Amino acid sequence: MRGSVVRAVMAKDLLAVSRSKAVVIPMLAVPLLLMVVMPFGIGLAARGQENPEVSRILASMPGDLARPILELPRREQLIVLVNGYLLAPLFLIVPLMVSAVLAADAFAGEKERKTLESLLHLPVSDRELFFAKLLTAFLPAMAVSWIGFACFCVVSNGVAWPVMHRIFVPTSLWLVMILWIAPAVAALGLAVMVRVSARARTSQEANQLGGAVILPLIFLAVGQSSGLLLATLPVAMAAGALIWLVALLLVRGGAKRFTRDELATKV
Amino acid sequence: MPAAVETHDLTRSFPSGVAVDGLELEVQAGEVLALLGPNGAGKTTTVRLLNGILRPDRGHARVLGLDPAVDGDEVRRRTGVLTEHAGLDERLTARENLTLTGRLRGLDRAWVERRTDDLLDQFGMADRAHLPVQGTSTGQRKRLALARALLHDPEVLFLDEPTSGLDPAATREVVELIGSLATEHGRTIVLCTHFLGEAGRLADRMAVLHRGVLHAFGRPEEIAATLWDGLDVQLDLGGPVEPTTAAALRADPGVSVVADTATGCTVRVEDRTVVPRLVRLLVDRGVAVYGATARPPSLEDVYFAIEARIAGDRSEMAEVGS
């Protein structure tokens, strides 16, 4: 597999995508909302509370999760609860969502724009094409997620500074989640979405078909990620490794089955 | 010299039916072959098979000595394809469409930049080089797509319906461009079309496909010889031919058919040696002969005769079946 060819396919696709408002706006708007606007708004609201009452919420949470928050001064509890814990699952939604949008466009979008056939006529091997399309969705998704996460940390710590007087995010578990588990979840979704995109005729169809697979994945990721915050570092690392293993197996299987013959029959 | 393109028993089916069935073709280097047939004849599938986009169910092809099903990348490196839809990314500029294709082909960047400038200039697109393709006319897109197909100076060029969707002026422009590619550069060209005018103007040989089956292959005059005995000659007599004169012409052993025209008649003769004898006969009868023109069958005549033969064969089969 030639890296230069993979990079060339990615460069072309990313340049084209960057000019498509229909793709770029939702891709940036949702992370902006989840990772900047929400923590800022919540942080601001929590900061204004002199004596926030969160004990009822904390009482409904597992003891291991609630205890460290209860040990904090009362003014800090709401900020840490929301920006330090409750928003955590959103970091798995962003890479999944961004990569799904781009992956849906990967082949189905090419079919829709009638550019797929001319792409297939280039001296780019099936494997190079598959991995280029996969990376075209994966790398921007991770870039948006990580930049978004950095923004989240800056905003959360900045808005909470008058109350906290210290940096409280990211914690080591946050870092495992964003650097290790989020890419694995994105790869898992992508392995499915690229195959769906190759079979669908339009990106809308790919999004609809893919949604049926991606949405349960999102719910699963969101549900389990809250639990992960209770886990120890080795457990979180192991969970990430397991997701990576499944994702890589799916990618490998997808790459094996992916042929331009199959794609061309659907042009 | 080995053929630039050859196929033996090339066959490919889809769930909807057989698209190409036992195709036997040969295109010599520097030759222009017109692949003719109505929509659904199997022309595009043939181009895809010859470029390793699709794999054959049976048989094989060789393009520039390579098997596209095995060495697809190498074949595609040496061929250029203009697909029916121009296939340009509308979000990119005309220039970016070419330069990024150059990168995808692994060509040297500096060389691609120079080549892109030359091609945009040659194809009259230099003034639109930095504008997005969205907003350009269909004719401009075809020209740009043709420039892209030529970017890497391919040895074999496949043109799939190059003038579909174009107005007459743009059609003439594109046909002239293709003509210059064939005559000035001696490139091997496989031209898929259902427009007989451009095929007649550009092609050395023709292959007629119908529902995936090759029904005729060769030079139009060679195929004509298998379809008709003799040669049509138009006799200009300055007005309708008299019935007695027509009968006299018909009585000549070298004449098979006499058909009236507004200015005389068309006679089908065994060969051209019969023509002086007929002119003498007319002059002896006091008929003024203003002209005698041998009219070899046009590509259009040949194509429609083949289509008629195919239709005849099908109805015969239907009758046998019933």
Contacts between the chains, C-beta under 8 A, distances in Angstrom:
chain1	res1	chain2	res2	distance
A	2	B	106	7.3
A	4	B	106	6.4
A	5	B	104	6.7
A	5	B	106	6.3
A	8	B	100	7.1
A	8	B	103	4.0
A	8	B	104	4.8
A	8	B	106	7.7
A	9	B	104	6.4
A	11	B	100	6.9
A	11	B	103	6.8
A	12	B	89	7.5
A	12	B	92	7.7
A	12	B	100	4.3
A	12	B	103	7.4
A	12	B	104	6.7
A	15	B	92	6.6
A	15	B	96	6.9
A	15	B	100	7.3
A	16	B	89	5.2
A	16	B	91	4.5
A	16	B	92	5.8
A	19	B	91	4.3
A	19	B	92	7.4
A	19	B	132	7.6
A	20	B	91	5.8
A	113	B	89	6.9
A	113	B	90	6.8
A	114	B	85	4.0
A	114	B	87	6.0
A	115	B	87	5.0
A	115	B	88	7.0
A	115	B	89	5.5
A	116	B	87	7.9
A	117	B	53	7.7
A	117	B	83	4.7
A	117	B	85	7.2
A	117	B	87	5.7
A	118	B	81	7.3
A	118	B	83	5.4
A	118	B	86	8.0
A	118	B	87	3.2
A	118	B	88	7.7
A	118	B	145	7.6
A	118	B	148	7.7
A	119	B	87	7.7
A	120	B	53	5.0
A	121	B	51	5.8
A	121	B	53	6.6
A	121	B	76	6.0
A	121	B	79	8.0
A	121	B	81	4.3
A	121	B	83	7.0
A	122	B	76	6.2
A	122	B	101	7.2
A	122	B	104	5.1
A	122	B	105	6.4
A	123	B	73	4.4
A	123	B	74	7.3
A	123	B	76	4.3
A	123	B	77	4.2
A	123	B	105	6.2
A	123	B	106	7.3
A	124	B	73	7.4
A	124	B	104	6.2
A	125	B	73	5.7
A	260	B	53	5.7
A	260	B	72	7.9
A	261	B	53	7.2
A	261	B	54	5.3
A	261	B	55	5.1
A	264	B	48	5.8
A	264	B	53	4.7
A	264	B	54	5.4
A	265	B	14	6.2
A	265	B	54	7.3
